[in-house]
Amino acid sequence: MTLKGRHALVTGGGTGIGLAIARALAAGGADVTITGRRQNVLDEVAGDGLTGMAMDVRDEADVAETIAAAVRARGPVQICVANAGIAEGKALHKTSMEFWRDMMATNLDGAFLTIRECLASMLQTDWGRVIGVASIAGVRGLKGGACYSASKHGLVGLIRSLSEEYLGTAFTFNAICPGYVDTPIVSRNIDSISARAGVSREAALAMMVDANRHRRLIAPEEIAAAAMWLVGPGSQSTNGQTVEIAGGQV
């Protein structure tokens, strides 16, 4: 498979799942724009087909301007990976409006803005792939994570609706729904769960590991492999789907 000549854009591409996907796309020949809020983080991993551009997915003007600049520099976006997100659990009765809005602005609004702006150039071409990085919390409820689950359910709904809107065209829309992945987000959540549940850091980690059906954290490269299949040959009839990667049935 070669993605030579394809421009891919990956939000949250400086670390974790986003970086693993971006590197896999670049290895496949794509010219990859990675975005994130911190330019210094992007600069540390840029090169080898990756170009970093600072962008806050919560800011409509910033998203529009940055993606337009990426299109001018590297051509139409034909692979859009809406990956940027935050993950934090909180009991609903302790959830403030500020917490709710920040989660939605990043996980749902950010995906909507990213996909909308990428489509503007993608639809001028003869081929395109859109991937939303959701979560198993996007296909079932997550105890202690109502806000997070709602944001990821919203992303899955967006992807499914777009797949219907462009049914029968050369453009597909799918969501990858991982369980707990070995990324900096999981590392940060160890402290959060430990404090919230009143358990040790080791016990907090074990809670996340045990939530995956095969009792281990998932490697970011496993998620990247799924993304590569969704943009590769033979996947054109896979559309509007949730690809669940959790070590077993969700």
DRENPA-3360 file (N, C-alpha, C; in nm, 2 decimals, always signed):
BEGIN
1 = MTLKGRHA = +0.08/-0.12/+0.00/+0.00/+0.00/+0.00/+0.09/+0.12/+0.00 ~ +0.05/+0.22/-0.08/+0.12/+0.35/-0.08/+0.02/+0.46/-0.06 ~ +0.05/+0.56/+0.02/-0.03/+0.68/+0.04/+0.04/+0.80/-0.03 ~ +0.13/+0.77/-0.11/+0.21/+0.88/-0.17/+0.11/+0.98/-0.24 ~ +0.13/+1.10/-0.22/+0.05/+1.21/-0.28/-0.07/+1.24/-0.20 ~ -0.10/+1.17/-0.09/-0.21/+1.20/+0.00/-0.17/+1.29/+0.11 ~ -0.25/+1.39/+0.14/-0.22/+1.47/+0.25/-0.31/+1.43/+0.37 ~ -0.25/+1.39/+0.48/-0.33/+1.35/+0.60/-0.31/+1.46/+0.71;
9 = LVTGGGTG = -0.42/+1.48/+0.78/-0.41/+1.57/+0.90/-0.46/+1.49/+1.02 ~ -0.38/+1.50/+1.13/-0.41/+1.43/+1.25/-0.41/+1.53/+1.36 ~ -0.52/+1.55/+1.43/-0.52/+1.63/+1.55/-0.47/+1.56/+1.67 ~ -0.42/+1.63/+1.76/-0.36/+1.56/+1.88/-0.25/+1.47/+1.83 ~ -0.17/+1.51/+1.73/-0.07/+1.43/+1.67/+0.07/+1.43/+1.73 ~ +0.08/+1.50/+1.84/+0.22/+1.51/+1.90/+0.25/+1.40/+2.00 ~ +0.15/+1.33/+2.04/+0.17/+1.23/+2.15/+0.07/+1.12/+2.13 ~ +0.10/+1.01/+2.20/+0.00/+0.90/+2.21/-0.05/+0.84/+2.08;
17 = IGLAIARA = -0.18/+0.82/+2.08/-0.25/+0.75/+1.97/-0.23/+0.84/+1.84 ~ -0.24/+0.97/+1.85/-0.23/+1.05/+1.74/-0.09/+1.04/+1.67 ~ +0.01/+1.04/+1.75/+0.15/+1.03/+1.70/+0.17/+0.90/+1.63 ~ +0.12/+0.79/+1.70/+0.13/+0.66/+1.64/+0.07/+0.65/+1.50 ~ -0.05/+0.71/+1.49/-0.12/+0.71/+1.36/-0.05/+0.79/+1.26 ~ -0.01/+0.91/+1.30/+0.07/+1.00/+1.21/+0.19/+0.93/+1.16 ~ +0.27/+0.87/+1.24/+0.39/+0.80/+1.20/+0.36/+0.69/+1.10 ~ +0.25/+0.61/+1.13/+0.22/+0.50/+1.04/+0.18/+0.56/+0.90;
25 = LAAGGADV = +0.10/+0.67/+0.90/+0.06/+0.73/+0.77/+0.18/+0.78/+0.70 ~ +0.27/+0.84/+0.77/+0.39/+0.89/+0.70/+0.48/+0.78/+0.65 ~ +0.49/+0.67/+0.72/+0.56/+0.55/+0.67/+0.49/+0.49/+0.55 ~ +0.36/+0.51/+0.54/+0.29/+0.46/+0.42/+0.30/+0.56/+0.30 ~ +0.37/+0.67/+0.32/+0.39/+0.76/+0.21/+0.32/+0.89/+0.21 ~ +0.23/+0.90/+0.31/+0.15/+1.03/+0.32/+0.23/+1.14/+0.37 ~ +0.19/+1.26/+0.33/+0.24/+1.39/+0.38/+0.15/+1.43/+0.49 ~ +0.20/+1.43/+0.62/+0.12/+1.43/+0.73/+0.13/+1.57/+0.81;
33 = TITGRRQN = +0.02/+1.63/+0.83/+0.02/+1.75/+0.92/-0.03/+1.70/+1.05 ~ +0.05/+1.73/+1.16/+0.00/+1.70/+1.29/-0.02/+1.83/+1.36 ~ -0.13/+1.83/+1.44/-0.17/+1.95/+1.52/-0.18/+1.92/+1.66 ~ -0.17/+2.03/+1.74/-0.18/+2.02/+1.89/-0.17/+2.16/+1.94 ~ -0.19/+2.18/+2.07/-0.19/+2.31/+2.12/-0.05/+2.36/+2.15 ~ +0.05/+2.27/+2.16/+0.18/+2.31/+2.20/+0.28/+2.29/+2.08 ~ +0.33/+2.40/+2.02/+0.42/+2.39/+1.91/+0.55/+2.32/+1.95 ~ +0.60/+2.34/+2.07/+0.72/+2.27/+2.11/+0.71/+2.12/+2.11;
41 = VLDEVAGD = +0.60/+2.07/+2.15/+0.58/+1.92/+2.15/+0.57/+1.87/+2.01 ~ +0.51/+1.95/+1.92/+0.50/+1.91/+1.78/+0.64/+1.91/+1.71 ~ +0.72/+2.01/+1.75/+0.85/+2.03/+1.69/+0.94/+1.91/+1.73 ~ +0.92/+1.86/+1.85/+1.01/+1.75/+1.89/+0.99/+1.62/+1.81 ~ +0.87/+1.60/+1.75/+0.84/+1.48/+1.68/+0.83/+1.50/+1.53 ~ +0.84/+1.63/+1.48/+0.83/+1.66/+1.34/+0.95/+1.60/+1.26 ~ +0.93/+1.60/+1.13/+1.03/+1.54/+1.04/+0.98/+1.40/+1.00 ~ +1.05/+1.34/+0.90/+1.01/+1.21/+0.85/+0.87/+1.21/+0.80;
49 = GLTGMAMD = +0.83/+1.31/+0.73/+0.70/+1.32/+0.67/+0.59/+1.39/+0.76 ~ +0.63/+1.43/+0.88/+0.54/+1.50/+0.97/+0.57/+1.65/+0.98 ~ +0.47/+1.73/+0.96/+0.48/+1.88/+0.98/+0.39/+1.92/+1.09 ~ +0.44/+1.99/+1.19/+0.37/+2.03/+1.31/+0.31/+2.17/+1.29 ~ +0.18/+2.19/+1.32/+0.12/+2.32/+1.32/+0.03/+2.33/+1.44 ~ +0.06/+2.43/+1.53/-0.01/+2.45/+1.65/-0.16/+2.49/+1.62 ~ -0.25/+2.42/+1.69/-0.39/+2.45/+1.66/-0.47/+2.41/+1.78 ~ -0.57/+2.49/+1.82/-0.66/+2.46/+1.93/-0.79/+2.42/+1.87;
57 = VRDEADVA = -0.83/+2.29/+1.88/-0.95/+2.24/+1.82/-1.07/+2.31/+1.88 ~ -1.06/+2.37/+1.99/-1.18/+2.44/+2.05/-1.21/+2.57/+1.99 ~ -1.11/+2.63/+1.92/-1.12/+2.76/+1.86/-1.16/+2.75/+1.71 ~ -1.28/+2.79/+1.68/-1.33/+2.78/+1.54/-1.24/+2.85/+1.44 ~ -1.20/+2.98/+1.47/-1.12/+3.06/+1.38/-0.98/+2.99/+1.36 ~ -0.92/+2.94/+1.47/-0.79/+2.88/+1.47/-0.80/+2.76/+1.38 ~ -0.90/+2.68/+1.40/-0.91/+2.55/+1.32/-0.92/+2.59/+1.17 ~ -1.01/+2.68/+1.14/-1.03/+2.72/+1.00/-0.90/+2.77/+0.94;
65 = ETIAAAVR = -0.83/+2.86/+1.01/-0.71/+2.92/+0.95/-0.60/+2.82/+0.94 ~ -0.58/+2.74/+1.04/-0.47/+2.64/+1.04/-0.49/+2.54/+0.93 ~ -0.61/+2.48/+0.92/-0.63/+2.38/+0.81/-0.62/+2.44/+0.68 ~ -0.67/+2.56/+0.66/-0.65/+2.63/+0.53/-0.51/+2.65/+0.49 ~ -0.42/+2.69/+0.59/-0.28/+2.70/+0.57/-0.22/+2.57/+0.53 ~ -0.26/+2.46/+0.60/-0.21/+2.33/+0.57/-0.24/+2.29/+0.43 ~ -0.36/+2.32/+0.39/-0.41/+2.29/+0.25/-0.33/+2.36/+0.15 ~ -0.30/+2.49/+0.18/-0.22/+2.57/+0.08/-0.08/+2.51/+0.07;
73 = ARGPVQIC = -0.03/+2.46/+0.18/+0.11/+2.41/+0.18/+0.13/+2.27/+0.12 ~ +0.03/+2.19/+0.15/+0.04/+2.04/+0.12/-0.07/+1.98/+0.04 ~ -0.16/+2.07/+0.00/-0.27/+2.02/-0.09/-0.39/+1.98/-0.01 ~ -0.50/+1.93/-0.08/-0.63/+1.90/-0.01/-0.60/+1.79/+0.10 ~ -0.67/+1.80/+0.20/-0.67/+1.69/+0.31/-0.76/+1.58/+0.26 ~ -0.70/+1.46/+0.24/-0.77/+1.34/+0.19/-0.78/+1.24/+0.30 ~ -0.71/+1.25/+0.41/-0.72/+1.16/+0.52/-0.73/+1.26/+0.65 ~ -0.84/+1.25/+0.71/-0.87/+1.34/+0.83/-0.88/+1.25/+0.95;
81 = VANAGIAE = -0.80/+1.26/+1.05/-0.80/+1.19/+1.17/-0.83/+1.28/+1.29 ~ -0.96/+1.28/+1.33/-1.00/+1.37/+1.44/-0.97/+1.29/+1.57 ~ -0.85/+1.32/+1.63/-0.81/+1.24/+1.74/-0.80/+1.32/+1.87 ~ -0.78/+1.45/+1.86/-0.76/+1.53/+1.98/-0.87/+1.51/+2.08 ~ -0.84/+1.49/+2.20/-0.94/+1.47/+2.31/-0.88/+1.47/+2.45 ~ -0.97/+1.49/+2.54/-0.93/+1.48/+2.68/-1.02/+1.37/+2.75 ~ -0.96/+1.30/+2.85/-1.03/+1.20/+2.92/-1.02/+1.22/+3.07 ~ -1.13/+1.23/+3.13/-1.13/+1.25/+3.28/-1.27/+1.21/+3.33;
89 = GKALHKTS = -1.27/+1.13/+3.43/-1.39/+1.09/+3.49/-1.43/+1.18/+3.61 ~ -1.56/+1.19/+3.63/-1.62/+1.27/+3.74/-1.76/+1.23/+3.76 ~ -1.80/+1.21/+3.88/-1.94/+1.18/+3.91/-2.03/+1.29/+3.86 ~ -2.15/+1.26/+3.81/-2.23/+1.36/+3.75/-2.27/+1.47/+3.85 ~ -2.29/+1.44/+3.97/-2.33/+1.54/+4.07/-2.22/+1.63/+4.11 ~ -2.10/+1.59/+4.07/-1.98/+1.68/+4.09/-1.93/+1.75/+3.97 ~ -2.01/+1.73/+3.86/-1.97/+1.79/+3.73/-2.02/+1.93/+3.71 ~ -1.92/+2.02/+3.70/-1.96/+2.16/+3.68/-1.99/+2.19/+3.54;
97 = MEFWRDMM = -2.05/+2.30/+3.51/-2.08/+2.34/+3.37/-1.95/+2.37/+3.30 ~ -1.85/+2.42/+3.37/-1.72/+2.45/+3.31/-1.65/+2.32/+3.27 ~ -1.66/+2.22/+3.35/-1.60/+2.09/+3.32/-1.67/+2.02/+3.20 ~ -1.80/+2.03/+3.20/-1.88/+1.97/+3.09/-1.85/+2.04/+2.96 ~ -1.85/+2.17/+2.96/-1.83/+2.25/+2.83/-1.68/+2.22/+2.78 ~ -1.58/+2.22/+2.87/-1.45/+2.20/+2.82/-1.43/+2.06/+2.76 ~ -1.50/+1.96/+2.82/-1.50/+1.82/+2.76/-1.56/+1.82/+2.62 ~ -1.68/+1.88/+2.61/-1.75/+1.88/+2.49/-1.68/+1.97/+2.38;
105 = ATNLDGAF = -1.62/+2.08/+2.42/-1.55/+2.17/+2.33/-1.43/+2.10/+2.27 ~ -1.37/+2.02/+2.34/-1.25/+1.94/+2.29/-1.29/+1.82/+2.21 ~ -1.37/+1.73/+2.28/-1.39/+1.60/+2.22/-1.50/+1.60/+2.11 ~ -1.60/+1.69/+2.12/-1.70/+1.68/+2.02/-1.70/+1.80/+1.93 ~ -1.70/+1.93/+1.98/-1.69/+2.04/+1.90/-1.56/+2.04/+1.82 ~ -1.45/+2.00/+1.88/-1.32/+2.00/+1.81/-1.32/+1.90/+1.69 ~ -1.39/+1.78/+1.71/-1.40/+1.69/+1.60/-1.48/+1.74/+1.49 ~ -1.60/+1.80/+1.53/-1.69/+1.86/+1.43/-1.61/+1.97/+1.34;
113 = LTIRECLA = -1.54/+2.06/+1.41/-1.47/+2.17/+1.34/-1.36/+2.11/+1.25 ~ -1.29/+2.02/+1.30/-1.18/+1.96/+1.22/-1.23/+1.89/+1.10 ~ -1.33/+1.81/+1.11/-1.39/+1.73/+1.00/-1.45/+1.83/+0.90 ~ -1.53/+1.93/+0.95/-1.59/+2.03/+0.86/-1.49/+2.10/+0.77 ~ -1.38/+2.14/+0.83/-1.28/+2.22/+0.76/-1.20/+2.13/+0.66 ~ -1.17/+2.01/+0.70/-1.10/+1.92/+0.62/-1.19/+1.88/+0.50 ~ -1.32/+1.86/+0.52/-1.41/+1.82/+0.41/-1.41/+1.93/+0.30 ~ -1.39/+2.05/+0.34/-1.40/+2.16/+0.24/-1.30/+2.14/+0.12;
121 = SMLQTDWG = -1.18/+2.08/+0.15/-1.09/+2.05/+0.05/-1.10/+1.90/+0.00 ~ -1.13/+1.81/+0.09/-1.15/+1.67/+0.05/-1.25/+1.65/-0.05 ~ -1.36/+1.72/-0.04/-1.47/+1.70/-0.14/-1.44/+1.75/-0.28 ~ -1.33/+1.82/-0.29/-1.29/+1.86/-0.42/-1.20/+1.76/-0.49 ~ -1.18/+1.65/-0.42/-1.10/+1.54/-0.48/-1.18/+1.42/-0.51 ~ -1.12/+1.31/-0.55/-1.19/+1.19/-0.59/-1.18/+1.08/-0.48 ~ -1.13/+1.11/-0.36/-1.11/+1.00/-0.26/-1.09/+1.07/-0.13 ~ -1.14/+1.01/-0.02/-1.12/+1.06/+0.11/-1.16/+0.97/+0.22;
129 = RVIGVASI = -1.09/+0.98/+0.33/-1.11/+0.89/+0.45/-1.12/+0.98/+0.58 ~ -1.22/+0.97/+0.65/-1.23/+1.04/+0.78/-1.24/+0.94/+0.89 ~ -1.16/+0.95/+0.99/-1.16/+0.87/+1.11/-1.17/+0.95/+1.23 ~ -1.27/+0.92/+1.32/-1.28/+0.98/+1.45/-1.23/+0.88/+1.55 ~ -1.14/+0.93/+1.63/-1.09/+0.84/+1.74/-1.18/+0.87/+1.86 ~ -1.27/+0.77/+1.89/-1.36/+0.78/+1.99/-1.31/+0.70/+2.11 ~ -1.39/+0.60/+2.16/-1.36/+0.52/+2.27/-1.46/+0.41/+2.29 ~ -1.43/+0.31/+2.37/-1.54/+0.22/+2.40/-1.65/+0.29/+2.48;
137 = AGVRGLKG = -1.62/+0.40/+2.54/-1.72/+0.48/+2.61/-1.81/+0.55/+2.51 ~ -1.78/+0.54/+2.38/-1.87/+0.59/+2.27/-1.97/+0.49/+2.23 ~ -1.96/+0.37/+2.28/-2.06/+0.27/+2.24/-2.13/+0.20/+2.36 ~ -2.08/+0.24/+2.48/-2.15/+0.19/+2.60/-2.12/+0.30/+2.71 ~ -2.20/+0.29/+2.81/-2.18/+0.39/+2.92/-2.06/+0.36/+3.00 ~ -2.00/+0.46/+3.06/-1.88/+0.44/+3.14/-1.91/+0.49/+3.28 ~ -1.90/+0.40/+3.37/-1.93/+0.43/+3.51/-1.83/+0.54/+3.56 ~ -1.89/+0.65/+3.62/-1.81/+0.76/+3.67/-1.76/+0.85/+3.56;
145 = GACYSASK = -1.80/+0.83/+3.43/-1.76/+0.91/+3.32/-1.87/+0.95/+3.23 ~ -1.98/+1.00/+3.29/-2.09/+1.04/+3.21/-2.06/+1.15/+3.10 ~ -1.98/+1.25/+3.14/-1.95/+1.36/+3.05/-1.86/+1.31/+2.94 ~ -1.76/+1.23/+2.97/-1.67/+1.17/+2.87/-1.75/+1.08/+2.78 ~ -1.83/+1.00/+2.83/-1.91/+0.90/+2.75/-2.00/+0.98/+2.65 ~ -2.07/+1.08/+2.71/-2.16/+1.16/+2.62/-2.08/+1.23/+2.51 ~ -1.96/+1.28/+2.53/-1.88/+1.34/+2.42/-1.85/+1.24/+2.32 ~ -1.81/+1.12/+2.36/-1.77/+1.02/+2.26/-1.89/+0.96/+2.19;
153 = HGLVGLIR = -2.00/+0.94/+2.26/-2.12/+0.90/+2.19/-2.16/+1.00/+2.08 ~ -2.14/+1.13/+2.11/-2.17/+1.24/+2.01/-2.08/+1.22/+1.89 ~ -1.95/+1.19/+1.92/-1.86/+1.18/+1.80/-1.90/+1.06/+1.72 ~ -1.94/+0.95/+1.78/-1.98/+0.83/+1.70/-2.11/+0.87/+1.62 ~ -2.20/+0.94/+1.68/-2.32/+0.98/+1.61/-2.28/+1.07/+1.49 ~ -2.19/+1.16/+1.51/-2.14/+1.25/+1.40/-2.09/+1.17/+1.28 ~ -2.00/+1.07/+1.31/-1.94/+0.99/+1.21/-2.05/+0.90/+1.14 ~ -2.14/+0.85/+1.21/-2.24/+0.76/+1.15/-2.33/+0.85/+1.06;
161 = SLSEEYLG = -2.36/+0.97/+1.10/-2.45/+1.06/+1.02/-2.38/+1.10/+0.89 ~ -2.25/+1.13/+0.90/-2.17/+1.17/+0.78/-2.16/+1.05/+0.68 ~ -2.15/+0.93/+0.74/-2.14/+0.82/+0.65/-2.27/+0.80/+0.56 ~ -2.38/+0.83/+0.63/-2.51/+0.83/+0.55/-2.52/+0.94/+0.45 ~ -2.47/+1.06/+0.49/-2.48/+1.17/+0.40/-2.40/+1.15/+0.27 ~ -2.29/+1.08/+0.28/-2.20/+1.07/+0.17/-2.20/+0.92/+0.12 ~ -2.30/+0.85/+0.15/-2.32/+0.71/+0.11/-2.30/+0.69/-0.04 ~ -2.23/+0.60/-0.09/-2.21/+0.57/-0.23/-2.11/+0.66/-0.30;
169 = TAFTFNAI = -2.04/+0.74/-0.22/-1.93/+0.82/-0.28/-1.80/+0.76/-0.25 ~ -1.69/+0.83/-0.28/-1.56/+0.78/-0.26/-1.50/+0.82/-0.12 ~ -1.59/+0.86/-0.04/-1.55/+0.91/+0.10/-1.62/+0.82/+0.20 ~ -1.54/+0.78/+0.30/-1.59/+0.70/+0.41/-1.56/+0.76/+0.54 ~ -1.64/+0.73/+0.64/-1.64/+0.79/+0.77/-1.65/+0.67/+0.88 ~ -1.55/+0.66/+0.96/-1.55/+0.55/+1.06/-1.49/+0.60/+1.19 ~ -1.53/+0.53/+1.30/-1.48/+0.56/+1.43/-1.40/+0.45/+1.49 ~ -1.28/+0.48/+1.54/-1.21/+0.38/+1.62/-1.24/+0.40/+1.77;
177 = CPGYVDTP = -1.27/+0.29/+1.83/-1.32/+0.30/+1.97/-1.23/+0.21/+2.06 ~ -1.12/+0.26/+2.11/-1.03/+0.18/+2.19/-1.07/+0.18/+2.34 ~ -1.02/+0.07/+2.40/-1.02/+0.07/+2.55/-0.91/+0.15/+2.60 ~ -0.85/+0.11/+2.72/-0.74/+0.19/+2.78/-0.61/+0.16/+2.70 ~ -0.55/+0.27/+2.65/-0.43/+0.26/+2.57/-0.32/+0.32/+2.65 ~ -0.20/+0.26/+2.63/-0.08/+0.30/+2.70/-0.03/+0.43/+2.65 ~ -0.09/+0.54/+2.70/-0.05/+0.68/+2.65/-0.04/+0.77/+2.77 ~ +0.01/+0.89/+2.75/+0.02/+0.99/+2.86/-0.12/+1.01/+2.93;
185 = IVSRNIDS = -0.23/+1.00/+2.86/-0.36/+1.02/+2.92/-0.39/+0.92/+3.03 ~ -0.35/+0.79/+3.00/-0.37/+0.69/+3.10/-0.28/+0.72/+3.22 ~ -0.16/+0.77/+3.20/-0.06/+0.80/+3.31/-0.12/+0.91/+3.39 ~ -0.18/+1.01/+3.33/-0.24/+1.12/+3.41/-0.37/+1.07/+3.49 ~ -0.44/+0.98/+3.43/-0.56/+0.93/+3.49/-0.53/+0.84/+3.61 ~ -0.41/+0.78/+3.62/-0.37/+0.70/+3.74/-0.39/+0.79/+3.86 ~ -0.33/+0.91/+3.86/-0.34/+1.00/+3.97/-0.48/+1.04/+4.00 ~ -0.56/+1.07/+3.89/-0.70/+1.11/+3.91/-0.78/+1.00/+3.97;
193 = ISARAGVS = -0.77/+0.88/+3.92/-0.85/+0.77/+3.98/-0.81/+0.74/+4.12 ~ -0.68/+0.75/+4.14/-0.62/+0.72/+4.28/-0.68/+0.81/+4.38 ~ -0.69/+0.94/+4.35/-0.75/+1.04/+4.44/-0.90/+1.03/+4.45 ~ -0.96/+1.00/+4.34/-1.11/+0.99/+4.34/-1.16/+0.87/+4.42 ~ -1.09/+0.76/+4.39/-1.14/+0.63/+4.45/-1.07/+0.60/+4.59 ~ -0.97/+0.68/+4.62/-0.90/+0.66/+4.75/-0.82/+0.53/+4.75 ~ -0.75/+0.50/+4.64/-0.67/+0.38/+4.63/-0.53/+0.42/+4.59 ~ -0.44/+0.32/+4.59/-0.30/+0.34/+4.55/-0.29/+0.36/+4.40;
201 = REAALAMM = -0.18/+0.41/+4.36/-0.15/+0.43/+4.21/-0.15/+0.29/+4.14 ~ -0.10/+0.19/+4.21/-0.09/+0.06/+4.16/-0.23/+0.00/+4.14 ~ -0.32/+0.03/+4.24/-0.46/-0.02/+4.23/-0.53/+0.06/+4.12 ~ -0.50/+0.19/+4.10/-0.57/+0.27/+4.00/-0.53/+0.22/+3.86 ~ -0.40/+0.18/+3.84/-0.36/+0.13/+3.71/-0.43/-0.01/+3.69 ~ -0.43/-0.09/+3.79/-0.50/-0.22/+3.78/-0.64/-0.21/+3.74 ~ -0.71/-0.10/+3.78/-0.85/-0.08/+3.75/-0.86/-0.06/+3.60 ~ -0.77/+0.02/+3.54/-0.78/+0.04/+3.39/-0.74/-0.08/+3.32;
209 = VDANRHRR = -0.63/-0.15/+3.36/-0.59/-0.27/+3.29/-0.70/-0.37/+3.29 ~ -0.77/-0.39/+3.41/-0.87/-0.49/+3.42/-1.00/-0.45/+3.33 ~ -1.01/-0.33/+3.30/-1.12/-0.28/+3.21/-1.11/-0.33/+3.07 ~ -0.99/-0.36/+3.03/-0.96/-0.42/+2.90/-0.98/-0.57/+2.91 ~ -1.06/-0.63/+2.82/-1.10/-0.77/+2.83/-0.98/-0.87/+2.84 ~ -0.87/-0.83/+2.77/-0.75/-0.92/+2.77/-0.65/-0.88/+2.89 ~ -0.69/-0.79/+2.97/-0.62/-0.76/+3.10/-0.48/-0.70/+3.07 ~ -0.47/-0.62/+2.97/-0.34/-0.54/+2.95/-0.38/-0.41/+2.88;
217 = LIAPEEIA = -0.29/-0.31/+2.89/-0.31/-0.19/+2.82/-0.28/-0.22/+2.67 ~ -0.35/-0.14/+2.59/-0.33/-0.15/+2.44/-0.22/-0.06/+2.40 ~ -0.14/-0.11/+2.30/-0.03/-0.03/+2.25/-0.09/+0.07/+2.15 ~ -0.04/+0.19/+2.14/-0.08/+0.29/+2.04/-0.07/+0.24/+1.90 ~ +0.03/+0.16/+1.88/+0.05/+0.10/+1.74/-0.06/+0.01/+1.70 ~ -0.13/-0.05/+1.79/-0.24/-0.13/+1.76/-0.36/-0.05/+1.70 ~ -0.37/+0.07/+1.76/-0.48/+0.16/+1.71/-0.43/+0.22/+1.57 ~ -0.30/+0.24/+1.55/-0.25/+0.29/+1.43/-0.27/+0.19/+1.32;
225 = AAAMWLVG = -0.26/+0.06/+1.35/-0.28/-0.05/+1.25/-0.42/-0.05/+1.20 ~ -0.52/-0.03/+1.29/-0.66/-0.02/+1.25/-0.68/+0.10/+1.16 ~ -0.62/+0.21/+1.19/-0.64/+0.33/+1.11/-0.58/+0.31/+0.97 ~ -0.47/+0.24/+0.96/-0.41/+0.21/+0.83/-0.49/+0.12/+0.75 ~ -0.56/+0.03/+0.81/-0.65/-0.06/+0.74/-0.77/+0.02/+0.68 ~ -0.82/+0.12/+0.76/-0.93/+0.20/+0.72/-0.90/+0.29/+0.60 ~ -0.77/+0.32/+0.59/-0.74/+0.41/+0.47/-0.68/+0.33/+0.36 ~ -0.67/+0.20/+0.38/-0.60/+0.11/+0.28/-0.70/+0.05/+0.18;
233 = PGSQSTNG = -0.64/-0.02/+0.08/-0.73/-0.09/-0.02/-0.81/-0.20/+0.05 ~ -0.93/-0.22/+0.00/-1.02/-0.32/+0.05/-1.11/-0.28/+0.16 ~ -1.09/-0.15/+0.21/-1.18/-0.10/+0.32/-1.29/-0.01/+0.27 ~ -1.31/+0.00/+0.14/-1.40/+0.10/+0.09/-1.54/+0.07/+0.12 ~ -1.58/-0.05/+0.16/-1.71/-0.08/+0.20/-1.73/-0.08/+0.35 ~ -1.63/-0.04/+0.42/-1.64/-0.02/+0.56/-1.67/+0.12/+0.59 ~ -1.79/+0.15/+0.63/-1.84/+0.29/+0.63/-1.94/+0.31/+0.74 ~ -1.92/+0.41/+0.83/-2.02/+0.43/+0.94/-2.01/+0.33/+1.05;
241 = QTVEIAGG = -1.89/+0.27/+1.06/-1.87/+0.17/+1.16/-1.79/+0.21/+1.28 ~ -1.81/+0.14/+1.39/-1.72/+0.16/+1.51/-1.63/+0.04/+1.52 ~ -1.50/+0.06/+1.51/-1.40/-0.04/+1.52/-1.36/-0.05/+1.67 ~ -1.40/-0.15/+1.74/-1.38/-0.15/+1.88/-1.26/-0.24/+1.91 ~ -1.16/-0.17/+1.98/-1.03/-0.24/+2.01/-1.02/-0.24/+2.17 ~ -1.06/-0.35/+2.23/-1.06/-0.35/+2.37/-1.02/-0.49/+2.43 ~ -0.96/-0.58/+2.34/-0.92/-0.71/+2.39/-1.03/-0.81/+2.40 ~ -1.15/-0.78/+2.35/-1.26/-0.87/+2.36/-1.39/-0.80/+2.33;
249 = QV = -1.50/-0.86/+2.35/-1.63/-0.80/+2.33/-1.65/-0.69/+2.43 ~ -1.70/-0.58/+2.37/-1.73/-0.46/+2.46/-1.87/-0.48/+2.52;
% end
